[in-house]
């Protein structure tokens, strides 16, 4: 990841974020049921990444650690958003 080019958002992108729509996120968050198929894919991918952590090259292990951290953060965000949605529905 050291050689990855830094990506900058186009000017004005921060102001444009309010009007953007994210249909998949909206679909997941609007459903009262957990996104089981999505979670199954994440689990499968994390198992594969764990295999890489156990037996991959040093470079692959480093990339797998970064990917696992990203999946973990995504799942944390999903939990935070669904908790907020559930609290709002109860209010």
N, C-alpha and C positions, 0 to 999 in steps of 0.2 A: 504494500500500500504506500510505501515511501515515494514511489515514482508517480503516484496518481496526481493528475493535474487538478489544481484547485478550480472548482466550478463556482462561478459567481452568478447570482440571480440577476436577470436583466433589470435595469433600472425601472423602478415603479412596480416591481413584482410584489413587494410587500403590501402595497396599497391595493393590488389586484386580488390578493388572496381571499378577501371577504366574499367575492362573488363566485368563486370557483365552487364547483360541485364535485363530490367524490361518491359516485353512485354505489360502488362496492362497500365503502365504509357506511354509507347511509343504509344500505340493505342489511348489513351485519348488525348495526346498532338499532335499527328499527324492529328487528325481530326479537320477540321475547325469549326465544330459544337460543342456546349457545351455538355458535357457528361450528358445529361438529365436523363437517367435511374439511373446513379450513384448519381446524385444530389437529385433525388427523394428518394432514399434509405437513404441518409444522412439526409434529411429533416424529414423523418418518424422516424428515430432513434433519432434525436434530440427532436422531439415531445415526444417520449416515455421517454427520459431522463428528459425532463422538467416535465413530470408527476411524475417521481421519486423525482425530486427536490421539488415538491409541497407536496407530501404525503408519501415519503419513510422514512425509518429509518435513523438515523443520519449517520450510516455507508454507507448505500445506497446513501444518498444524497451526501456524500463526494466523493464516487466513480463516481456518475453521473456528479458532477462538473468537475472532472478530465477528464472524457470522453468527456464532452462538450468542454472543453478547447482543447483537442486533435483534435476533429472534426473541431473546429474553426481554429486551426493552419494548418490543412490539407487543408482546403478551402482557407486560405490565400496563402499557397504554390501553390495551383492550379492556383489561380489568378496571382501570380507573374510569374509562368512558362508560362501561356498562354499569358500574356502581353509581356514577353520576346520573345516568339515565334512569336507573331504578329509583334513586332518591327523588328525582324530579317527578316520576310517575306516582310516587306515594304522597307527594305534597298536594 
